[in-house]
Amino acid sequence: MLSPIQQRLEDFRQQGRVQAGSLIISVFGDAVVPRGSRIWLGSLIRLLEPLDLNERLIRTSVFRLAKEEWLRSEPSGRRTDYLLAPSGQRRFEEASRHIYAASAPQWDRRWRLILLVGELNPKQREQLKRALFWQGFGVLGNDCFVHPGVDLTSAFDALIAEGLGEVLGKLKPLIAADTPYGSAASDLDMVHGAWNLDKLATVYADFVSAYQPALAQLRGDNSQEIDDESAFLLRILLIHDYRRLLLRDPELPEVLLPADWPGQKARQLCQEIYHRLLPGSERHLDRHFQLANGDTPESAVSVFARFRAADPLG
């Protein structure tokens, strides 16, 4: 019988279809950035091979990410390093502030709005809606997108990165300042009109259910039985799944969330598992992380401050 951690890894291997590009971005953001933001392609292939991702799939996914300006290549002799491109670096820096934050951000009681003020064809409208959904925006009516705290400049940069630069002239960003006429009741009405919190709560609860057995194993007497490779692989899957959760979460302030909101439990669970996995996973990277020139860069000390520091990138 498999242990909970081995079962979680096996569940991933048994998936019918894996979004390898998204997983590779998680690897870059979590493991590659702290070691200088670059890695030899062969090393990346070897690190992910135990998840049953074959060399051809990884190479194809990396080339596609380079084409989409997430990554860029840098030859070194007969080998090639890959590193985050400037646009990919900006995208992940913004995401990191949410992924590794010790707690949910404080709300300034101002809503961020993006109004559609021009005509879009059906395809453009659907692309825009999908892109803003993955930034956590809710929808009011057909022409107003709302978020409690996103940086609107970063939101527009992300739209450009998604190939939607041509529609920016038809969008108007606004910040709705708090007024004496505002109320918690009206804010709640906006929340329930713009987001499906029941669906999001279910996704968070599923995340907790998936990883709670692994945490129980890490807390138990048999925690020493977890090998370094498994610690690394579970760390990557944990952050990958949590990152995908946060992409669709507007991170609403607690005052606007239902009682017993599972998002906070998911954050705490992710924090504890991550720190319990760090020592073993870092040892695995020390042994198997390589640059094209054969060097193994040390990990930045800041990786151990994740989920604890006010600014996880500082």
Backbone bond lengths (Angstrom), bond angles and torsions (degrees), N, CA, C in turn:
res aa  C-N    CA-C-N  psi(-1)  N-CA   C-N-CA  omega(-1)  CA-C   N-CA-C  phi
1 M - - - 1.468 - - 1.523 109.72 -
2 L 1.319 115.91 133.00 1.460 120.78 -178.09 1.521 111.30 -74.68
3 S 1.326 115.69 145.91 1.460 120.22 172.97 1.524 108.67 -70.11
4 P 1.357 118.43 162.70 1.468 119.78 179.35 1.524 113.47 -55.43
5 I 1.336 117.45 -39.38 1.465 119.65 -179.41 1.518 110.52 -68.61
6 Q 1.321 117.48 -45.21 1.461 119.48 177.86 1.527 111.40 -64.84
7 Q 1.329 117.35 -32.79 1.460 120.86 177.74 1.524 110.91 -67.01
8 R 1.338 116.41 -39.38 1.473 120.11 178.45 1.530 110.22 -63.69
9 L 1.330 116.55 -42.03 1.460 120.57 178.22 1.526 110.57 -65.95
10 E 1.327 116.49 -40.19 1.462 120.16 -179.55 1.529 111.14 -67.99
11 D 1.326 116.96 -36.75 1.473 120.32 176.87 1.523 110.37 -59.30
12 F 1.335 115.84 -39.84 1.466 118.76 178.19 1.528 110.41 -65.27
13 R 1.325 116.78 -43.70 1.474 120.15 -178.43 1.525 111.89 -62.45
14 Q 1.319 116.41 -29.02 1.459 120.44 -175.28 1.526 113.20 -86.77
15 Q 1.313 117.67 0.42 1.454 120.03 177.91 1.524 110.44 -61.88
16 G 1.301 115.97 142.93 1.453 119.30 179.53 1.514 112.98 -69.58
17 R 1.322 116.15 -35.12 1.469 119.85 -177.29 1.519 108.83 -141.82
18 V 1.324 116.28 129.38 1.460 121.77 -178.64 1.516 109.26 -113.28
19 Q 1.330 116.77 131.22 1.463 121.29 174.04 1.527 107.67 -83.82
20 A 1.327 114.49 83.69 1.468 120.32 -172.48 1.521 111.87 -62.98
21 G 1.329 117.61 -36.44 1.459 119.80 -179.30 1.514 112.16 -61.30
22 S 1.322 116.51 -42.86 1.461 120.85 179.10 1.521 110.84 -65.26
23 L 1.341 116.99 -40.32 1.462 120.66 178.26 1.528 110.84 -64.59
24 I 1.322 117.22 -39.97 1.463 120.97 179.29 1.524 110.77 -63.64
25 I 1.322 117.20 -38.46 1.469 119.96 175.88 1.521 110.09 -61.82
26 S 1.327 117.53 -39.60 1.468 120.50 176.99 1.530 110.82 -62.44
27 V 1.329 116.87 -40.86 1.464 120.92 178.10 1.522 110.28 -62.76
28 F 1.321 116.43 -45.68 1.468 119.43 179.89 1.519 110.99 -60.66
29 G 1.322 116.54 -48.98 1.452 119.40 -176.34 1.509 113.08 -65.74
30 D 1.326 116.96 -38.48 1.462 119.81 -174.00 1.525 113.12 -88.27
31 A 1.325 117.98 -40.97 1.469 120.39 -171.90 1.520 114.22 -110.64
32 V 1.333 117.64 -30.52 1.462 120.01 -175.19 1.529 111.61 -86.08
33 V 1.321 117.47 -42.73 1.461 120.45 -179.56 1.531 112.75 -55.25
34 P 1.348 119.76 -45.07 1.478 118.53 179.60 1.521 113.97 -66.00
35 R 1.334 117.91 -12.94 1.469 121.02 -179.78 1.518 111.62 -109.89
36 G 1.312 116.49 28.65 1.455 120.23 174.76 1.507 115.52 102.23
37 S 1.344 117.14 3.81 1.471 122.93 173.16 1.527 114.35 71.34
38 R 1.344 117.78 16.08 1.462 119.39 177.81 1.515 110.26 -141.80
39 I 1.359 115.09 153.81 1.457 120.77 179.77 1.523 108.70 -154.31
40 W 1.324 116.07 145.22 1.460 120.99 173.51 1.521 109.02 -68.82
41 L 1.327 116.27 135.98 1.460 120.75 -177.95 1.528 111.09 -56.57
42 G 1.325 117.34 -40.37 1.462 120.13 179.36 1.515 112.29 -61.86
43 S 1.324 116.99 -35.63 1.462 121.29 177.95 1.519 110.87 -68.58
44 L 1.323 116.78 -40.83 1.462 120.85 177.38 1.529 110.41 -61.44
45 I 1.323 116.24 -41.84 1.469 120.56 179.04 1.526 110.48 -61.16
46 R 1.333 116.50 -44.43 1.465 120.29 -178.92 1.523 112.16 -67.12
47 L 1.324 117.47 -35.76 1.459 120.53 -179.77 1.525 111.79 -66.85
48 L 1.337 116.95 -34.36 1.465 120.85 -175.74 1.522 113.42 -95.36
49 E 1.313 116.94 -10.77 1.465 120.55 -179.11 1.527 113.45 -55.31
50 P 1.352 120.33 -38.58 1.471 119.74 179.88 1.525 114.52 -65.07
51 L 1.333 117.57 -10.99 1.466 120.63 174.92 1.525 111.60 -92.26
52 D 1.332 115.44 11.71 1.474 122.33 179.83 1.523 112.57 65.94
53 L 1.329 116.24 31.05 1.465 120.96 171.60 1.524 106.66 -95.82
54 N 1.323 117.59 115.50 1.455 119.48 -175.03 1.526 111.85 -79.31
55 E 1.311 114.73 164.22 1.474 121.13 -174.94 1.525 112.13 -59.60
56 R 1.306 116.81 -41.09 1.465 120.06 -178.23 1.533 111.09 -62.92
57 L 1.338 116.65 -43.48 1.465 120.52 180.00 1.526 110.90 -63.05
58 I 1.330 117.32 -42.52 1.459 120.41 -178.89 1.530 110.48 -66.91
59 R 1.335 116.88 -44.34 1.460 119.49 179.08 1.527 111.19 -60.80
60 T 1.325 115.95 -45.67 1.468 119.93 179.70 1.528 111.05 -61.45
61 S 1.332 116.94 -42.09 1.459 121.71 -178.82 1.523 111.22 -66.82
62 V 1.337 116.78 -40.42 1.463 120.76 179.04 1.526 110.77 -65.83
63 F 1.319 117.25 -42.89 1.460 120.16 178.23 1.529 110.98 -62.18
64 R 1.324 116.84 -38.01 1.462 120.58 178.85 1.533 110.59 -67.75
65 L 1.319 116.96 -40.32 1.461 120.59 178.16 1.530 111.18 -64.51
66 A 1.319 116.47 -34.50 1.459 119.72 176.24 1.531 110.58 -67.48
67 K 1.321 116.37 -40.38 1.462 120.65 178.27 1.521 110.99 -63.83
68 E 1.340 116.58 -34.55 1.465 121.43 179.94 1.533 112.14 -85.62
69 E 1.335 116.57 5.40 1.466 124.11 175.75 1.525 113.16 66.30
70 W 1.323 115.82 28.83 1.459 120.16 166.97 1.531 109.67 -81.45
71 L 1.331 114.92 -42.52 1.454 121.89 -177.33 1.520 110.72 -122.09
72 R 1.328 115.52 163.29 1.459 120.78 169.73 1.526 108.19 -139.08
73 S 1.326 115.61 154.01 1.458 120.53 -177.21 1.522 110.34 -101.48
74 E 1.325 114.80 155.43 1.461 121.42 177.93 1.526 107.58 -146.31
75 P 1.347 117.75 104.03 1.466 120.85 -178.38 1.531 111.81 -64.82
76 S 1.330 114.28 147.28 1.467 121.39 174.50 1.517 106.57 -142.19
77 G 1.330 115.52 94.23 1.456 119.40 -173.27 1.515 110.22 67.96
78 R 1.329 115.94 -128.34 1.471 119.87 -179.73 1.525 111.92 -91.57
79 R 1.326 116.54 -0.65 1.459 121.64 178.64 1.514 110.64 -108.15
80 T 1.338 114.91 170.35 1.466 119.75 -178.82 1.522 110.26 -136.37
81 D 1.320 115.48 130.38 1.457 121.75 170.10 1.528 108.73 -89.91
82 Y 1.336 115.55 148.35 1.459 120.85 169.86 1.519 108.61 -119.90
83 L 1.312 115.42 140.31 1.452 120.98 179.35 1.516 109.25 -142.14
84 L 1.325 115.38 162.22 1.460 119.55 179.32 1.519 110.00 -63.64
85 A 1.321 116.33 130.15 1.460 120.99 172.68 1.529 108.75 -71.28
86 P 1.341 118.21 161.26 1.470 119.66 -179.69 1.528 113.44 -52.14
87 S 1.336 117.02 -41.41 1.467 118.78 179.59 1.524 110.83 -68.95
88 G 1.324 117.07 -37.70 1.458 120.22 176.41 1.515 112.25 -66.35
89 Q 1.340 116.44 -37.27 1.461 121.20 177.60 1.516 110.60 -62.51
90 R 1.332 117.03 -44.32 1.476 120.83 179.39 1.524 110.65 -62.53
91 R 1.319 116.46 -42.90 1.458 120.16 -178.46 1.527 110.86 -63.82
92 F 1.326 115.75 -41.70 1.455 116.66 -177.04 1.518 112.10 -77.42
93 E 1.308 119.06 -31.33 1.463 120.44 177.10 1.528 110.36 -60.22
94 E 1.326 115.93 -41.43 1.460 119.62 178.79 1.526 110.32 -66.33
95 A 1.341 116.56 -43.55 1.459 119.80 179.76 1.524 111.47 -64.49
96 S 1.342 117.13 -37.48 1.465 121.16 -176.79 1.512 112.24 -61.66
97 R 1.306 116.79 -34.03 1.466 119.56 -179.28 1.525 111.34 -63.24
98 H 1.312 116.00 -24.66 1.463 120.47 177.37 1.526 111.34 -92.43
99 I 1.325 116.59 -42.95 1.473 120.22 -175.79 1.522 111.12 -61.29
100 Y 1.341 116.50 -47.34 1.463 120.23 -170.70 1.528 113.42 -101.49
101 A 1.308 116.83 12.80 1.466 119.35 179.19 1.524 110.31 -69.42
102 A 1.329 116.08 144.23 1.462 120.32 -179.13 1.520 112.05 -71.44
103 S 1.326 116.50 -24.59 1.465 120.92 -179.90 1.518 108.75 -154.53
104 A 1.316 115.89 168.53 1.460 120.27 178.73 1.528 109.90 -65.92
105 P 1.329 118.36 147.51 1.468 120.61 -178.47 1.522 112.19 -67.04
106 Q 1.331 115.91 152.48 1.454 121.37 175.52 1.524 109.57 -74.59
107 W 1.311 116.08 146.68 1.465 120.59 -178.01 1.520 109.94 -96.49
108 D 1.331 116.00 135.60 1.467 120.79 177.53 1.525 112.19 -92.56
109 R 1.343 116.35 9.53 1.464 123.90 177.11 1.528 112.50 63.06
110 R 1.305 116.20 29.92 1.467 120.99 176.13 1.528 108.62 -126.21
111 W 1.325 114.91 133.18 1.458 120.78 -179.83 1.528 109.92 -92.34
112 R 1.340 115.66 137.85 1.466 121.54 174.66 1.531 108.14 -95.58
113 L 1.315 116.18 127.02 1.459 121.63 -176.46 1.527 110.28 -121.44
114 I 1.310 115.88 144.03 1.458 122.47 168.99 1.517 106.82 -125.16
115 L 1.329 115.82 114.92 1.456 121.60 -178.18 1.523 110.05 -100.06
116 L 1.302 116.23 135.67 1.455 121.63 174.20 1.525 107.63 -86.78
117 V 1.329 117.26 112.96 1.473 121.53 -174.46 1.523 112.15 -113.28
118 G 1.314 117.60 7.85 1.460 121.60 177.53 1.509 109.93 -137.98
119 E 1.309 116.22 173.47 1.461 120.96 -178.32 1.530 111.19 -85.85
120 L 1.320 115.87 136.06 1.450 122.56 173.61 1.523 108.69 -122.58
121 N 1.322 115.38 146.29 1.463 116.93 174.86 1.526 108.79 -73.78
122 P 1.321 118.04 163.60 1.479 120.02 -175.60 1.528 114.04 -54.92
123 K 1.322 117.35 -38.60 1.465 120.25 -179.74 1.527 111.03 -65.83
124 Q 1.347 117.15 -44.99 1.455 120.96 178.89 1.528 111.14 -63.06
125 R 1.332 115.80 -41.12 1.463 119.92 -179.33 1.526 111.21 -62.09
126 E 1.337 116.03 -42.08 1.461 120.12 179.72 1.528 111.04 -68.19
127 Q 1.334 117.15 -40.04 1.467 120.84 177.69 1.525 110.67 -62.93
128 L 1.334 116.73 -41.96 1.457 120.89 179.33 1.524 110.67 -64.89
129 K 1.311 116.79 -45.43 1.465 121.02 179.97 1.518 110.99 -60.78
130 R 1.334 117.03 -42.89 1.458 120.98 -179.26 1.532 110.77 -67.06
131 A 1.338 116.97 -42.93 1.462 120.77 -178.97 1.524 111.45 -63.92
132 L 1.329 117.34 -40.73 1.466 120.35 179.70 1.529 111.30 -74.46
133 F 1.321 116.86 -31.51 1.461 120.13 175.27 1.523 109.92 -58.86
134 W 1.340 116.81 -42.87 1.460 120.71 -178.45 1.521 112.19 -74.92
135 Q 1.335 117.47 -4.51 1.464 120.77 170.47 1.528 111.09 -100.49
136 G 1.340 116.80 3.46 1.456 120.36 177.37 1.512 114.77 92.28
137 F 1.333 118.87 7.06 1.459 121.18 180.00 1.523 110.81 -73.97
138 G 1.325 115.24 142.77 1.448 121.67 169.55 1.518 108.89 -98.54
139 V 1.316 115.94 169.99 1.467 121.11 -176.72 1.522 109.63 -121.66
140 L 1.332 115.69 130.25 1.463 122.54 172.95 1.518 107.26 -114.75
141 G 1.324 116.77 114.80 1.453 119.67 -174.93 1.516 109.89 67.53
142 N 1.319 116.96 -145.61 1.464 120.94 179.85 1.522 113.14 -106.31
143 D 1.335 116.98 -16.17 1.459 119.34 -168.22 1.522 114.12 -125.12
144 C 1.328 118.49 13.69 1.464 120.58 -178.65 1.530 109.48 -135.20
145 F 1.331 114.61 124.08 1.468 122.05 177.45 1.525 108.05 -112.00
146 V 1.338 116.53 138.17 1.460 120.45 -170.70 1.523 110.35 -133.07
147 H 1.348 115.05 144.91 1.465 122.16 179.17 1.529 107.50 -149.86
148 P 1.344 117.94 143.90 1.470 119.22 -177.20 1.524 115.26 -79.97
149 G 1.336 119.27 -18.89 1.454 115.94 -173.15 1.507 117.01 -156.11
150 V 1.324 119.49 6.92 1.456 121.10 -176.60 1.530 110.92 -66.07
151 D 1.332 115.85 150.30 1.463 121.03 171.03 1.530 107.23 -79.70
152 L 1.325 117.11 116.54 1.456 120.28 -172.81 1.524 112.41 -66.50
153 T 1.318 117.52 -32.80 1.470 119.73 176.58 1.519 110.29 -63.16
154 S 1.332 116.24 -43.88 1.461 120.18 177.60 1.525 111.14 -64.84
155 A 1.329 116.01 -36.68 1.469 119.73 178.53 1.521 110.76 -62.20
156 F 1.336 117.25 -41.68 1.464 120.88 179.48 1.531 110.48 -70.36
157 D 1.348 117.12 -37.37 1.468 119.97 175.86 1.523 110.50 -60.15
158 A 1.330 115.76 -39.62 1.461 119.84 179.74 1.531 110.89 -66.09
159 L 1.335 117.07 -36.06 1.467 119.74 176.99 1.519 110.93 -64.64
160 I 1.326 116.55 -39.24 1.466 120.25 176.49 1.516 109.99 -61.97
161 A 1.339 115.70 -43.95 1.461 120.26 179.50 1.525 111.81 -62.46
162 E 1.335 116.85 -26.76 1.464 121.36 178.72 1.524 112.07 -86.13
163 G 1.328 117.47 6.00 1.455 121.04 178.82 1.514 114.43 82.73
164 L 1.345 116.74 20.13 1.468 120.92 -177.37 1.526 112.57 -108.26
165 G 1.330 116.33 23.17 1.461 119.68 -178.45 1.517 113.77 -58.05
166 E 1.333 117.06 -31.45 1.461 120.03 -176.15 1.530 113.37 -71.29
167 V 1.331 117.26 -15.49 1.470 118.48 -179.03 1.531 111.98 -95.43
168 L 1.337 118.26 -5.38 1.463 119.68 -174.93 1.526 112.46 -61.08
169 G 1.329 117.08 -33.08 1.459 120.36 179.54 1.514 113.35 -66.22
170 K 1.329 117.31 -12.98 1.459 122.17 179.50 1.521 112.38 -103.38
171 L 1.342 115.08 10.04 1.461 120.93 179.87 1.524 109.88 -118.31
172 K 1.335 116.25 141.40 1.459 121.12 178.32 1.524 109.28 -122.53
173 P 1.350 118.01 114.81 1.463 120.02 178.14 1.523 111.05 -83.77
174 L 1.305 116.78 139.06 1.460 122.10 179.71 1.524 109.85 -140.11
175 I 1.328 115.62 152.40 1.461 121.31 170.54 1.519 107.31 -118.14
176 A 1.324 116.15 120.28 1.465 121.26 -179.29 1.520 108.28 -87.11
177 A 1.334 116.87 104.94 1.458 121.45 -179.78 1.512 110.66 -70.87
178 D 1.330 115.70 149.46 1.461 121.22 177.42 1.521 109.44 -65.11
179 T 1.321 117.35 140.08 1.463 122.10 -179.96 1.518 109.33 -128.92
180 P 1.347 117.86 164.18 1.468 119.80 177.66 1.518 112.84 -60.72
181 Y 1.351 115.97 -19.21 1.464 119.23 -177.32 1.530 111.81 -89.32
182 G 1.342 116.78 -8.51 1.458 119.63 178.46 1.511 110.47 -72.31
183 S 1.310 116.43 155.72 1.455 120.37 179.70 1.515 109.60 -152.58
184 A 1.318 115.20 160.32 1.454 119.45 177.32 1.524 110.20 -61.67
185 A 1.342 116.11 -34.76 1.463 119.66 -179.18 1.524 110.90 -63.45
186 S 1.347 117.05 -44.02 1.464 119.89 -179.85 1.524 110.62 -68.18
187 D 1.340 117.06 -35.69 1.463 120.14 176.31 1.520 110.35 -63.73
188 L 1.325 117.47 -41.72 1.457 121.36 178.59 1.525 110.86 -63.50
189 D 1.327 116.34 -39.68 1.461 119.58 177.29 1.523 110.47 -60.51
190 M 1.339 115.81 -41.22 1.461 119.68 179.38 1.525 110.58 -64.00
191 V 1.329 116.53 -43.29 1.465 120.90 -179.48 1.521 110.75 -59.91
192 H 1.319 116.87 -48.51 1.461 120.00 -177.01 1.525 111.88 -70.52
193 G 1.330 116.72 -23.74 1.457 119.09 176.82 1.514 113.14 -80.85
194 A 1.346 116.86 -26.50 1.460 120.66 -172.16 1.518 114.30 -100.21
195 W 1.357 118.11 -24.55 1.462 120.23 -174.54 1.526 110.95 -131.76
196 N 1.296 114.70 150.34 1.465 121.76 173.01 1.526 107.52 -96.59
197 L 1.341 116.41 86.37 1.452 120.54 -175.48 1.532 112.16 -68.76
198 D 1.308 117.13 -29.89 1.468 119.46 178.27 1.524 110.61 -61.85
199 K 1.318 116.53 -42.64 1.462 120.94 179.96 1.526 110.42 -66.69
200 L 1.337 116.68 -43.07 1.457 120.43 179.98 1.527 110.98 -65.20
201 A 1.332 116.90 -39.53 1.466 120.58 178.15 1.532 110.60 -62.44
202 T 1.331 116.88 -38.32 1.461 120.55 178.34 1.523 111.18 -64.02
203 V 1.330 116.48 -40.23 1.467 120.57 179.53 1.528 110.12 -64.88
204 Y 1.338 116.90 -41.83 1.462 120.24 177.50 1.534 110.74 -64.04
205 A 1.310 116.45 -43.11 1.466 120.19 -179.89 1.533 110.90 -62.86
206 D 1.332 116.83 -37.65 1.462 120.56 177.52 1.530 110.59 -64.81
207 F 1.328 116.76 -38.71 1.466 120.94 177.74 1.529 110.45 -62.19
208 V 1.316 116.35 -45.46 1.466 120.54 179.21 1.530 110.11 -62.26
209 S 1.320 117.31 -44.31 1.466 120.71 179.97 1.524 111.72 -62.40
210 A 1.338 116.29 -36.33 1.461 120.42 -177.85 1.521 112.11 -69.19
211 Y 1.339 116.68 -34.61 1.473 119.83 -172.75 1.525 114.18 -106.89
212 Q 1.323 118.67 -10.72 1.463 120.12 179.55 1.529 111.97 -59.71
213 P 1.340 120.27 -42.62 1.468 119.06 177.99 1.529 112.91 -61.26
214 A 1.333 116.90 -35.97 1.470 119.73 177.91 1.524 110.63 -64.85
215 L 1.333 116.92 -39.94 1.465 120.04 178.16 1.519 110.54 -64.67
216 A 1.332 117.02 -40.55 1.465 120.02 178.06 1.525 110.49 -60.14
217 Q 1.334 116.93 -40.44 1.464 119.86 177.58 1.532 111.02 -64.93
218 L 1.336 116.62 -41.98 1.466 119.88 -179.10 1.529 111.89 -66.33
219 R 1.316 116.46 -28.01 1.464 120.51 178.17 1.527 112.54 -82.79
220 G 1.317 116.69 -17.48 1.458 120.67 -171.43 1.518 114.19 -83.78
221 D 1.328 114.66 180.00 1.460 121.83 -177.64 1.525 112.28 -68.24
222 N 1.341 117.10 -22.55 1.461 119.75 -177.74 1.522 112.67 -94.36
223 S 1.338 117.48 16.36 1.461 120.63 -178.39 1.523 112.02 -62.53
224 Q 1.344 117.33 -26.91 1.460 120.39 -179.43 1.523 112.39 -70.85
225 E 1.330 116.49 -11.98 1.457 119.73 -179.11 1.527 112.59 -79.91
226 I 1.306 117.98 -5.98 1.463 121.39 -177.64 1.528 108.99 -80.63
227 D 1.327 116.50 118.27 1.463 120.16 -178.42 1.528 110.18 -76.83
228 D 1.311 115.93 162.16 1.465 121.46 -174.77 1.526 112.52 -64.07
229 E 1.320 117.43 -36.78 1.465 119.79 178.85 1.523 110.71 -63.17
230 S 1.331 117.08 -44.95 1.464 120.46 179.27 1.519 110.80 -64.22
231 A 1.335 117.35 -36.39 1.467 120.54 177.17 1.520 110.38 -61.62
232 F 1.332 116.80 -42.58 1.467 120.22 178.41 1.523 111.32 -65.34
233 L 1.325 117.36 -46.88 1.457 120.55 -176.91 1.522 111.43 -63.72
234 L 1.338 116.95 -42.93 1.463 119.05 179.23 1.521 110.88 -66.73
235 R 1.325 117.39 -38.30 1.476 120.94 177.01 1.526 110.47 -57.79
236 I 1.327 117.02 -44.04 1.459 120.31 -179.52 1.526 111.19 -65.94
237 L 1.334 117.52 -44.45 1.464 120.10 179.28 1.520 110.95 -64.61
238 L 1.332 116.87 -39.53 1.461 121.55 178.96 1.524 110.77 -58.85
239 I 1.323 116.83 -52.13 1.466 120.93 -178.21 1.519 110.65 -68.17
240 H 1.316 116.90 -36.29 1.461 120.21 178.30 1.525 110.59 -61.32
241 D 1.334 116.68 -49.04 1.462 120.36 -179.45 1.531 111.31 -66.56
242 Y 1.323 116.30 -39.06 1.465 119.49 -179.13 1.530 110.85 -69.51
243 R 1.325 116.73 -39.17 1.473 120.23 177.45 1.522 110.97 -60.88
244 R 1.324 117.16 -42.46 1.461 120.36 179.92 1.526 111.18 -66.20
245 L 1.325 116.88 -33.00 1.464 120.70 174.91 1.527 110.80 -62.82
246 L 1.332 115.62 -49.48 1.464 120.15 -175.24 1.520 112.35 -67.50
247 L 1.330 117.29 -26.40 1.457 119.55 178.80 1.522 112.09 -59.98
248 R 1.326 115.85 -31.63 1.465 119.14 -178.46 1.533 112.62 -100.57
249 D 1.332 116.99 0.65 1.466 121.23 -177.12 1.522 110.01 -98.10
250 P 1.333 118.98 121.88 1.468 120.69 177.60 1.522 112.94 -73.76
251 E 1.327 117.55 -3.73 1.466 122.59 -177.92 1.531 111.01 52.07
252 L 1.304 113.54 58.61 1.456 120.38 179.20 1.520 110.65 -64.92
253 P 1.324 117.56 147.61 1.470 120.35 177.32 1.524 110.92 -63.64
254 E 1.332 115.94 151.79 1.466 120.75 -175.53 1.519 112.55 -56.81
255 V 1.341 116.90 -34.03 1.458 119.99 -177.24 1.529 111.83 -63.43
256 L 1.350 116.90 -20.67 1.453 120.49 -178.30 1.531 112.95 -104.52
257 L 1.335 116.78 6.96 1.452 121.01 -178.60 1.523 110.80 -105.56
258 P 1.330 117.26 153.51 1.470 120.05 176.50 1.532 110.73 -64.41
259 A 1.308 116.04 159.23 1.466 120.58 175.23 1.529 109.11 -62.39
260 D 1.328 115.75 148.88 1.468 122.20 179.92 1.525 112.40 58.43
261 W 1.322 116.39 39.80 1.464 120.77 179.00 1.528 109.54 -62.89
262 P 1.357 118.59 125.69 1.460 120.81 -174.32 1.522 114.50 -73.12
263 G 1.326 118.14 -9.21 1.455 120.57 -179.58 1.519 112.83 -61.61
264 Q 1.352 116.46 -39.44 1.451 119.62 -179.83 1.527 110.87 -68.73
265 K 1.323 117.19 -38.55 1.463 120.43 177.66 1.520 110.36 -64.01
266 A 1.326 116.41 -38.84 1.463 120.40 178.52 1.527 110.97 -64.17
267 R 1.340 116.99 -40.60 1.461 120.83 178.96 1.533 110.48 -63.13
268 Q 1.323 116.72 -45.97 1.462 120.47 -178.63 1.523 111.50 -64.79
269 L 1.336 116.42 -40.06 1.452 120.47 178.22 1.523 110.66 -63.62
270 C 1.335 116.34 -44.39 1.456 120.91 179.52 1.533 110.67 -62.01
271 Q 1.317 117.14 -43.01 1.455 121.62 179.07 1.526 111.42 -57.91
272 E 1.331 116.46 -49.25 1.457 119.39 -175.14 1.524 111.75 -68.48
273 I 1.332 117.34 -45.02 1.460 119.49 178.58 1.525 110.23 -59.98
274 Y 1.313 116.39 -44.53 1.464 121.05 -177.05 1.527 111.07 -57.42
275 H 1.323 116.58 -48.16 1.465 119.29 -176.87 1.528 112.20 -71.74
276 R 1.316 117.27 -28.44 1.460 118.81 175.86 1.536 111.32 -72.37
277 L 1.334 116.85 -27.58 1.459 121.15 -179.84 1.530 113.21 -86.77
278 L 1.313 117.56 -19.25 1.468 120.82 -171.75 1.534 114.14 -55.35
279 P 1.333 120.21 -51.92 1.470 118.33 -175.68 1.526 113.50 -57.26
280 G 1.328 116.80 -49.32 1.460 119.63 -179.11 1.513 112.42 -66.71
281 S 1.318 117.10 -40.80 1.464 119.85 -178.82 1.523 111.40 -67.51
282 E 1.330 117.29 -35.03 1.466 119.80 177.94 1.526 111.01 -70.18
283 R 1.335 117.52 -35.01 1.470 119.32 174.98 1.526 110.52 -62.99
284 H 1.331 116.57 -39.67 1.462 120.57 178.41 1.526 110.09 -62.47
285 L 1.322 117.21 -43.27 1.463 120.51 178.80 1.526 111.26 -66.27
286 D 1.315 117.36 -37.39 1.467 120.19 177.18 1.529 111.24 -58.61
287 R 1.330 116.90 -32.47 1.460 120.92 -177.77 1.530 113.27 -87.25
288 H 1.336 117.17 -29.06 1.467 119.01 -169.30 1.526 115.44 -122.05
289 F 1.316 118.56 -6.80 1.466 121.72 178.58 1.527 108.10 -83.58
290 Q 1.342 116.40 125.07 1.458 120.42 -179.71 1.518 111.63 -138.36
291 L 1.325 114.45 148.05 1.457 121.53 168.08 1.523 108.70 -91.05
292 A 1.319 116.20 169.39 1.459 120.35 -178.74 1.521 112.34 -61.05
293 N 1.326 117.08 -28.39 1.474 119.98 179.72 1.524 112.81 -85.43
294 G 1.336 118.00 3.75 1.452 122.17 177.56 1.507 115.16 93.68
295 D 1.336 117.80 -8.74 1.462 121.02 -179.70 1.525 110.82 -73.75
296 T 1.335 115.65 154.06 1.458 122.68 172.40 1.520 108.01 -120.18
297 P 1.333 117.98 101.97 1.462 120.19 -178.80 1.517 111.43 -69.83
298 E 1.321 115.90 146.88 1.462 120.41 177.07 1.521 110.47 -74.08
299 S 1.310 115.46 153.53 1.461 120.57 177.22 1.522 109.82 -79.02
300 A 1.322 115.69 142.34 1.456 120.40 176.80 1.529 110.19 -66.23
301 V 1.310 116.04 144.36 1.466 120.72 -179.90 1.526 110.74 -58.76
302 S 1.333 117.50 -28.12 1.464 121.57 -174.78 1.521 113.21 -61.91
303 V 1.357 117.80 -18.36 1.451 118.65 -179.69 1.525 110.79 -63.09
304 F 1.340 117.54 -30.22 1.460 121.29 -179.71 1.534 111.77 -80.75
305 A 1.330 116.73 -9.99 1.468 120.48 178.46 1.522 112.06 -93.59
306 R 1.311 116.65 -3.46 1.468 119.09 -179.46 1.523 110.50 -60.97
307 F 1.323 115.10 143.03 1.462 124.59 -176.20 1.531 111.82 71.16
308 R 1.332 118.24 0.44 1.462 119.89 -179.71 1.518 111.79 -120.80
309 A 1.329 117.19 -39.43 1.466 119.99 -176.87 1.526 110.07 -78.26
310 A 1.334 115.20 153.14 1.456 120.45 177.69 1.520 110.35 -63.77
311 D 1.339 117.06 -38.45 1.446 121.89 176.49 1.524 107.71 -120.71
312 P 1.327 118.37 104.77 1.447 120.85 -174.57 1.511 113.42 -65.59
313 L 1.327 117.42 -13.76 1.460 119.98 179.87 1.509 111.86 -97.06
314 G 1.326 116.81 -4.98 1.455 119.77 -176.71 1.503 112.79 -86.44
